[in-house]
Amino acid sequence: MLKRPRRNRRTAAIRGLVQETHLATNHLVYPLFLVSGTGIKTEISSLPGNYRLSLDYLLEEIAACMKLGLKSFILFPAIDEKYKDKLATYSYHSDNFYLLAAQAIKQQFPDCCLISDVAMDPYSSDGHDGLVENGEILNDETLPILAKMAVAQAAAGFDYVGPSDMMDGRVRAIRMALDDNGFKNTGILSYTAKYASAYYGPFRDALDSAPKAGDKKSYQMNPANSKEALMEAMLDIEEGADMLMVKPALNYLDIIHVLKRHSSLPIVCYHVSGECAMLIAACQNNWLEYEKAMPETLLSMRRAGADIIISYFAKDFARLVNTHP
């Protein structure tokens, strides 16, 4: 045989020399859940190893991550029902603990990259990502609310705002509002292809953000569609997005690949709570070995074309790399 592929697999040194895809800590973003108050660290039962944290514990967690070389974080607020209303007005209120926390984080860790969540559902009494009227999610009427929210987050110090709502035209509305208010350097990480997935359960448990009525299928994408994701990407690029996201990740590796082929913007994927919870459960039952299965899972997303991976495994991967460089 003239061609023997195994020659390039013979030793660890050779395998490393010809490795095509690389995964490092600086490819990862760690999601964190914030609650109001102090001294609060509550584990999310459906996502073991992840917690709702008050700011004091959150700052400790970020400090530990920074020491491991993990410097990028996406922050989600768990909002008390008493602050919720139909117009999500608390989202841009001056005493919003989420905005105050961002200020504190950037003051203590100016070198971290901090990403926000722009959507009405954490703050909405209806639990939807858009304004609800007579059971309908109103697209255009939602945009000014999202824009105001994004400006407040930029003012608080977020490096990127992350519109996760899937309203048409929201990237343009947010970009214009940011620019008009002097935040030209604040980036937009658009949830470009966010699917109406069955894998968001633990996340919604963490934030108590499930819709009070109906579902999100009129604005989140049909899992059966791929060409639609490319159309969404082209629109987001035209409207001023700086990064494009695919969510979830594992069941949508083909979508990551399509967007990577057709865009020069960084492609981000969100390795969502349900995807992580499945692997955690399998490893807790000793069906899989965590330190082997977890990196392989993340590597598959990089191989598909993801430049950046948001994952609840980010800290564990960083710790693993530091333990076994």
C-alpha positions in Angstrom: 0.0 0.0 0.0 1.4 3.4 -1.0 -1.2 5.3 1.2 -1.2 4.4 4.9 -3.1 7.1 6.9 -2.1 5.4 10.1 1.5 6.6 9.6 0.2 10.1 10.7 -1.4 8.6 13.9 1.6 6.5 15.1 2.7 8.6 18.1 1.3 11.4 20.3 3.9 13.8 18.9 2.9 13.0 15.3 -0.8 13.2 16.1 -0.3 16.6 17.6 1.8 17.7 14.6 -1.0 17.0 12.1 -4.0 17.9 14.3 -6.5 20.0 12.2 -8.7 21.5 14.9 -7.6 23.1 18.1 -9.6 24.0 21.2 -8.2 26.5 23.8 -9.6 28.3 26.8 -9.7 31.6 24.8 -12.3 30.0 22.5 -14.8 29.7 25.4 -17.4 31.9 27.1 -18.8 30.9 30.5 -22.5 31.6 31.2 -23.3 32.9 34.7 -26.6 33.4 36.5 -27.0 36.4 38.7 -29.6 37.0 41.5 -30.2 40.0 43.6 -29.0 40.1 47.2 -25.8 38.8 49.0 -24.6 35.5 50.3 -26.6 33.5 47.7 -25.2 30.4 46.0 -28.0 28.1 44.9 -27.3 25.1 42.7 -29.6 24.6 39.7 -31.0 21.1 40.2 -31.4 20.4 36.5 -27.9 21.6 35.7 -25.6 20.3 38.4 -22.4 22.2 39.1 -24.0 25.5 38.0 -25.4 28.1 40.4 -27.5 31.2 40.8 -25.1 33.6 42.4 -25.4 36.9 44.1 -22.8 39.5 43.1 -20.4 38.7 46.0 -20.2 35.1 44.9 -20.2 36.0 41.2 -17.1 38.2 41.7 -15.4 35.3 43.4 -16.3 33.0 40.5 -15.0 35.4 37.9 -11.8 35.8 39.8 -11.3 32.0 39.9 -12.0 31.8 36.2 -9.6 34.6 35.3 -6.8 32.8 37.2 -7.5 29.8 34.9 -7.2 31.9 31.8 -11.0 32.0 31.2 -11.8 35.7 30.5 -15.1 35.8 28.7 -18.5 35.7 30.4 -22.1 36.0 29.4 -24.4 37.1 32.2 -28.1 36.3 32.8 -30.3 37.8 35.5 -32.9 36.0 37.5 -35.5 38.7 38.1 -38.0 38.7 41.0 -41.6 38.7 39.9 -42.3 42.0 41.6 -40.0 43.7 39.1 -41.7 42.3 36.0 -44.3 44.1 33.9 -45.6 43.9 30.3 -43.1 46.5 29.1 -40.0 45.1 30.8 -39.3 48.5 32.3 -36.9 47.2 35.0 -34.5 46.1 32.2 -33.3 49.7 31.8 -34.0 51.0 35.3 -31.1 52.8 37.0 -31.2 50.6 40.0 -31.4 47.3 38.1 -29.0 44.9 39.9 -28.0 43.4 36.6 -26.7 46.7 35.3 -25.1 47.5 38.7 -23.4 44.1 38.7 -21.9 44.7 35.2 -20.4 48.0 36.5 -18.9 46.2 39.5 -17.5 43.4 37.3 -15.8 45.7 34.8 -14.4 47.8 37.7 -12.8 44.8 39.3 -11.9 42.9 36.1 -11.4 45.5 33.4 -9.7 42.9 31.2 -12.6 40.5 31.0 -15.0 40.4 28.1 -18.6 40.7 29.3 -21.6 39.9 27.2 -25.2 40.8 28.0 -28.6 39.3 27.3 -31.0 41.5 25.4 -34.6 40.2 25.6 -37.8 40.9 27.4 -38.4 37.5 28.8 -36.4 37.9 32.1 -38.3 41.1 32.8 -41.7 40.5 31.2 -44.7 39.5 33.2 -45.7 37.5 30.1 -42.4 35.6 30.0 -42.0 36.2 26.2 -39.1 37.8 24.3 -41.4 40.4 22.8 -44.3 42.6 23.7 -47.6 40.6 24.1 -50.9 41.9 23.1 -54.1 39.8 22.8 -51.9 36.7 22.7 -49.7 38.0 19.8 -46.0 38.8 20.0 -45.7 42.3 18.5 -42.5 42.6 16.5 -42.1 46.3 15.7 -43.4 47.5 19.0 -40.8 45.4 20.8 -37.8 47.0 19.0 -37.7 50.3 21.0 -37.8 48.4 24.2 -34.8 46.2 23.2 -32.9 49.2 21.9 -33.4 51.0 25.3 -32.3 47.9 27.1 -29.2 47.6 25.0 -28.2 51.2 25.6 -28.5 50.8 29.3 -26.4 47.6 29.2 -23.7 49.4 27.1 -23.7 52.2 29.6 -23.2 49.7 32.4 -20.0 48.4 30.7 -20.9 45.3 28.7 -18.5 44.8 25.8 -21.1 43.1 23.7 -24.9 43.2 23.9 -26.6 39.9 22.9 -30.1 40.2 21.4 -31.6 36.8 22.0 -35.2 37.7 21.2 -35.3 36.8 17.4 -37.5 39.8 16.5 -37.1 41.0 12.9 -35.0 44.1 12.6 -33.7 44.2 16.1 -30.0 44.3 15.2 -30.5 47.4 13.1 -32.6 49.1 15.9 -30.0 48.3 18.5 -27.0 49.4 16.4 -28.7 52.7 15.6 -29.5 53.3 19.3 -26.0 52.4 20.4 -24.4 54.7 17.9 -26.9 57.6 18.6 -26.0 57.3 22.3 -22.2 57.3 21.9 -21.6 53.5 22.2 -20.1 53.0 18.8 -17.5 50.6 20.3 -20.1 48.3 21.9 -20.5 45.2 19.8 -23.6 43.1 19.0 -23.5 39.4 19.4 -26.6 38.4 17.5 -28.5 35.2 18.3 -28.8 34.7 14.5 -30.2 31.2 14.3 -32.0 30.5 17.6 -34.1 27.5 17.3 -37.3 26.6 19.1 -35.5 23.8 20.9 -36.5 21.2 23.5 -33.0 21.7 25.1 -33.6 24.9 27.1 -35.2 23.4 30.1 -32.5 23.8 32.8 -31.8 27.4 31.7 -35.5 28.3 32.1 -35.4 26.6 35.5 -32.5 28.8 36.5 -34.2 32.1 35.5 -37.9 31.1 35.9 -38.4 32.6 32.4 -40.7 30.2 30.7 -43.7 31.8 28.9 -46.8 32.3 31.0 -48.9 31.2 28.0 -48.2 29.8 24.6 -44.7 29.1 23.3 -41.9 30.8 21.3 -42.4 29.1 18.0 -43.7 32.2 16.2 -40.3 33.9 16.7 -37.7 31.2 17.3 -36.7 29.1 14.3 -38.2 25.7 13.2 -35.6 23.0 13.9 -36.3 21.5 10.5 -35.0 24.6 8.6 -31.4 25.4 7.5 -31.8 27.8 4.6 -33.7 30.1 6.9 -30.6 30.3 9.1 -28.6 31.6 6.2 -31.2 34.3 5.5 -31.2 35.4 9.1 -27.4 35.6 8.9 -27.4 37.8 5.8 -29.9 40.1 7.5 -27.9 40.4 10.7 -24.8 41.2 8.7 -26.5 43.9 6.8 -28.0 45.3 10.0 -24.6 45.6 11.7 -24.0 42.5 13.8 -20.4 41.9 14.9 -20.8 38.2 15.6 -23.4 35.5 14.6 -24.7 32.9 17.0 -26.2 29.4 16.5 -28.2 28.1 19.4 -28.3 25.2 20.3 -25.0 23.8 19.2 -24.7 20.0 19.2 -27.9 19.3 17.3 -27.1 22.1 14.9 -23.5 21.5 13.9 -24.6 21.6 10.2 -26.0 25.2 10.8 -22.7 26.3 12.3 -20.9 24.9 9.3 -23.2 26.7 6.8 -22.8 30.0 8.5 -19.1 29.6 8.7 -18.9 29.0 5.0 -21.0 32.0 4.1 -19.7 34.7 6.5 -16.5 36.3 7.4 -17.8 37.3 10.9 -16.9 35.2 13.9 -19.4 32.3 14.4 -20.5 31.7 18.0 -22.4 28.7 19.2 -24.3 28.2 22.4 -23.8 24.8 23.9 -27.1 25.0 25.8 -28.2 23.8 29.2 -30.0 20.7 28.1 -27.1 19.5 26.0 -24.8 19.9 28.9 -27.2 18.3 31.4 -27.4 15.2 29.3 -23.7 14.6 29.4 -23.5 15.5 33.1 -26.2 12.9 33.8 -24.4 10.2 31.7 -21.2 10.9 33.5 -22.8 10.9 37.0 -24.1 7.4 36.1 -20.6 6.3 35.0 -21.8 5.7 31.5 -19.2 8.1 30.1 -15.9 9.6 31.4 -16.3 13.3 31.9 -12.7 14.4 31.3 -12.8 12.6 27.9 -16.3 13.2 26.7 -16.5 16.9 27.7 -13.5 18.1 25.6 -14.6 15.9 22.7 -18.0 17.5 22.7 -16.5 21.0 22.6 -14.1 20.0 19.9 -16.9 18.9 17.7 -18.3 22.5 17.6 -14.9 23.9 16.7 -14.5 21.3 14.0 -17.9 22.3 12.6 -16.7 25.9 12.3 -17.4 27.7 15.6 -14.9 30.3 16.4 -16.4 30.8 19.9 -18.3 28.4 22.1 -20.6 29.4 25.0 -20.7 26.5 27.3 -21.4 25.6 30.9 -18.3 23.3 30.6 -16.0 26.3 30.0 -14.6 26.5 33.5 -14.1 22.7 33.7 -12.3 22.7 30.4 -10.0 25.6 31.6 -9.3 23.7 34.8 -8.5 20.5 32.8 -6.1 22.4 30.6 -4.3 23.9 33.6 -4.1 20.5 35.2 -2.9 18.6 32.1 -1.3 21.3 29.8 
